[in-house]
Amino acid sequence: MTQELHIVGGGMAGSEAAWQAAQAGIPVVLHEMRPQIGTFAHQTGNFAEMVCSNSFRSDDDERNAVGLLHWEMRAAGGLLMEMADRHALPAGGALAVDREAFAQAVTERLRAHPLIRVEPGEITRLPDQGHWIVATGPLTSDALAQAIRAETGTESLAFFDAIAPIVHFDTIDLSQAWFQSRYDKGETEEERKAYLNCPMTKDQYEAFIDALLAADKAEFREGETAGYFDGCLPIEVMAERGRETLRHGPMKPVGLTNANDPTNKPYAVVQLRRDNALGTLYNIVGFQTKMKYGAQVEVFRMIPGLQEAGFARLGGIHRNTFLNSPTLLDDQMRLRSRPNLRFAGQVTGVEGYVESAAMGLVAGRLAAAEIAGQMLPPPPRVTAMGALIAHITGDADAKTFQPMNVNFGLFPPIDMKGGRRGRKDRYKGYTDRAKEAFSDWLASAPVSVGV
Ligand SMILES: Cc1cc2nc3c(=O)[nH]c(=O)nc-3n(C[C@H](O)[C@H](O)[C@H](O)COP(=O)(O)OP(=O)(O)OC[C@H]3O[C@@H](n4cnc5c(N)ncnc54)[C@H](O)[C@@H]3O)c2cc1C
């Protein structure tokens, strides 16, 4: 009889891992503690819940590394990409989704799969026997985190991310804000108007920065370190780094013309992106924060167009649990000290929904092959998935290991023979090479896909 694969955590990684293994004909038991035991960020009992932004980021598979990950996941029959495409919202070149419909659809598909059994409840120790994938994410429950620490002997690292606030659309003043994607990017009119923009004059910007710097911030708890991951810096920390930092970051005014006042170039612009299919909610792009709630309302209502804003959700801070993967995991994503356990998702030190789901996809396939009695190598290094795995399981410096987004810097350099190539051509070179290698890897998979 075929052995079962147990997966702990029905988040981005666990959901995709379960789907991939089951599609390969392997019976899966999916253990999920929600909704019986919650986390401070998840709000439902659904699988693949997006806890903050509703975006899977760039969908450009020719010149963007995240877009390439999308392509690889689609090529591999990824469930999350299929559901994301089905519930996509206009977002001017990015893949944003209706989070509620997306998670609901993933949940229904997993529950309906004949080879997947859902086992509710928290797993509190590392099992000695059987094949397991641990995909418990940045908010791994305390009991399991302790069990992992006891096994690995290595302190998990902790740092803070921050949640961006969400605004009710009907509280935004459209005589001040206007719809436009930066550089009018997008295929359709809807996409070219995917963002709501709030303009600021120089005086308004300076007053806003003063307020950010003066605002009450949440305190760090004892024992927590205050190291931020650079890709997810809280807005007030960016402001602390320099008064112009935000104007060159999430508040940059380039590629936008104020439809309410076309001759006046804004000094800075705050962008909001649609957060649900109904268009009733908008999140403030890049405005992760650890300001206290009262301060957030006060400061964000200084933004022109948001003076009367009603907030569906305010920003917050959270801890992130991840392994020192370069020392602990082999290139099959197995714990060296206990090869019956694989790890996948954010807990391995990748960062982001897409990267986590992609690591789940690979872990599911590797585990399925192993259970079927064959060894599947990880995807080649020149692919986006392979580059990420190579980074976390070996290339990264273990002493300074921090979570990593996919990016072309993780790929082996492209052969530059044949003259100088512009950056865009180089990126295209990376993605062409990756697609060919990934297709070969898929074709080499020893297990049959499809039940
Ligand atoms: C507050 C917050 C905001 C974030 N914002 C973004 C963002 O905007 N964009 C982005 O790309 N990424 C964001 N991230 C990172 C995001 O969590 C990950 O990118 C992604 O969700 C991780 O996928 P995962 O499958 O590894 O973990 P999760 O999606 O978190 O899934 C882990 C699952 O394991 C379950 N679980 C935990 N412990 C146990 C246990 N012991 N037994 C059984 N089940 C368990 C949890 O309930 C959960 O369902 C954010 C993370 C946090 C915490």
The ligand as an SDF file (V2000), in Angstrom:
LIG
                    3D

 53 58  0  0  0  0  0  0  0  0999 V2000
    1.0880   39.4650    9.4120 C   0  0  0  0  0  0  0  0  0  0  0  0
    1.7480   38.9940    8.1850 C   0  0  0  0  0  0  0  0  0  0  0  0
    1.6570   39.7460    7.0300 C   0  0  0  0  0  0  0  0  0  0  0  0
    2.2180   39.2810    5.8480 C   0  0  0  0  0  0  0  0  0  0  0  0
    2.0570   39.9890    4.7050 N   0  0  0  0  0  0  0  0  0  0  0  0
    2.4800   39.4740    3.5310 C   0  0  0  0  0  0  0  0  0  0  0  0
    2.1870   40.1360    2.3120 C   0  0  0  0  0  0  0  0  0  0  0  0
    1.5440   41.1600    2.2920 O   0  0  0  0  0  0  0  0  0  0  0  0
    2.6270   39.5890    1.1650 N   0  0  0  0  0  0  0  0  0  0  0  0
    3.3150   38.4300    1.1530 C   0  0  0  0  0  0  0  0  0  0  0  0
    3.6810   37.9850    0.0640 O   0  0  0  0  0  0  0  0  0  0  0  0
    3.6200   37.7810    2.3050 N   0  0  0  0  0  0  0  0  0  0  0  0
    3.2140   38.2780    3.4920 C   0  0  0  0  0  0  0  0  0  0  0  0
    3.4940   37.6560    4.6870 N   0  0  0  0  0  0  0  0  0  0  0  0
    4.2720   36.5020    4.6680 C   0  0  0  0  0  0  0  0  0  0  0  0
    3.2570   35.3770    4.5200 C   0  0  0  0  0  0  0  0  0  0  0  0
    2.8800   34.8000    5.7030 O   0  0  0  0  0  0  0  0  0  0  0  0
    3.8180   34.3170    3.8330 C   0  0  0  0  0  0  0  0  0  0  0  0
    4.2880   34.8900    2.6740 O   0  0  0  0  0  0  0  0  0  0  0  0
    2.9040   33.1550    3.5260 C   0  0  0  0  0  0  0  0  0  0  0  0
    1.5770   33.1950    4.0440 O   0  0  0  0  0  0  0  0  0  0  0  0
    3.6050   32.0270    4.1540 C   0  0  0  0  0  0  0  0  0  0  0  0
    3.0590   30.8670    3.6690 O   0  0  0  0  0  0  0  0  0  0  0  0
    3.2510   29.5940    4.5640 P   0  0  0  0  0  0  0  0  0  0  0  0
    2.4630   28.5230    3.9200 O   0  0  0  0  0  0  0  0  0  0  0  0
    4.6740   29.3530    4.8270 O   0  0  0  0  0  0  0  0  0  0  0  0
    2.5710   29.9890    5.9530 O   0  0  0  0  0  0  0  0  0  0  0  0
    0.9770   30.3150    6.2900 P   0  0  0  0  0  0  0  0  0  0  0  0
    0.3770   30.7660    5.0140 O   0  0  0  0  0  0  0  0  0  0  0  0
    1.0470   31.1900    7.4170 O   0  0  0  0  0  0  0  0  0  0  0  0
    0.4500   28.8850    6.6270 O   0  0  0  0  0  0  0  0  0  0  0  0
    0.8590   28.1830    7.7530 C   0  0  0  0  0  0  0  0  0  0  0  0
   -0.3180   27.3890    8.2560 C   0  0  0  0  0  0  0  0  0  0  0  0
    0.0980   26.5170    9.3040 O   0  0  0  0  0  0  0  0  0  0  0  0
   -0.8690   26.5030   10.3370 C   0  0  0  0  0  0  0  0  0  0  0  0
   -0.1690   26.0670   11.5540 N   0  0  0  0  0  0  0  0  0  0  0  0
    0.7810   26.7060   12.2570 C   0  0  0  0  0  0  0  0  0  0  0  0
    1.2380   25.9390   13.2630 N   0  0  0  0  0  0  0  0  0  0  0  0
    0.5580   24.7750   13.2010 C   0  0  0  0  0  0  0  0  0  0  0  0
    0.5740   23.5790   13.9730 C   0  0  0  0  0  0  0  0  0  0  0  0
    1.4200   23.4160   14.9800 N   0  0  0  0  0  0  0  0  0  0  0  0
   -0.2750   22.5710   13.6450 N   0  0  0  0  0  0  0  0  0  0  0  0
   -1.1440   22.7100   12.5910 C   0  0  0  0  0  0  0  0  0  0  0  0
   -1.2130   23.8290   11.8430 N   0  0  0  0  0  0  0  0  0  0  0  0
   -0.3560   24.8510   12.1190 C   0  0  0  0  0  0  0  0  0  0  0  0
   -1.3790   27.9240   10.3400 C   0  0  0  0  0  0  0  0  0  0  0  0
   -2.6630   28.0060   10.9130 O   0  0  0  0  0  0  0  0  0  0  0  0
   -1.3930   28.2580    8.8580 C   0  0  0  0  0  0  0  0  0  0  0  0
   -2.6230   27.9490    8.2540 O   0  0  0  0  0  0  0  0  0  0  0  0
    2.9520   38.0820    5.8580 C   0  0  0  0  0  0  0  0  0  0  0  0
    3.0740   37.3520    7.0250 C   0  0  0  0  0  0  0  0  0  0  0  0
    2.4790   37.7860    8.1870 C   0  0  0  0  0  0  0  0  0  0  0  0
    2.5920   36.9520    9.4200 C   0  0  0  0  0  0  0  0  0  0  0  0
  1  2  1  0
  2  3  1  0
  2 52  2  0
  3  4  2  0
  4  5  1  0
  4 50  1  0
  5  6  2  0
  6  7  1  0
  6 13  1  0
  7  8  2  0
  7  9  1  0
  9 10  1  0
 10 11  2  0
 10 12  1  0
 12 13  2  0
 13 14  1  0
 14 15  1  0
 14 50  1  0
 15 16  1  0
 16 17  1  0
 16 18  1  0
 18 19  1  0
 18 20  1  0
 20 21  1  0
 20 22  1  0
 22 23  1  0
 23 24  1  0
 24 25  2  0
 24 26  1  0
 24 27  1  0
 27 28  1  0
 28 29  2  0
 28 30  1  0
 28 31  1  0
 31 32  1  0
 32 33  1  0
 33 34  1  0
 33 48  1  0
 34 35  1  0
 35 36  1  0
 35 46  1  0
 36 37  1  0
 36 45  1  0
 37 38  2  0
 38 39  1  0
 39 40  1  0
 39 45  2  0
 40 41  1  0
 40 42  2  0
 42 43  1  0
 43 44  2  0
 44 45  1  0
 46 47  1  0
 46 48  1  0
 48 49  1  0
 50 51  2  0
 51 52  1  0
 52 53  1  0
M  END
$$$$
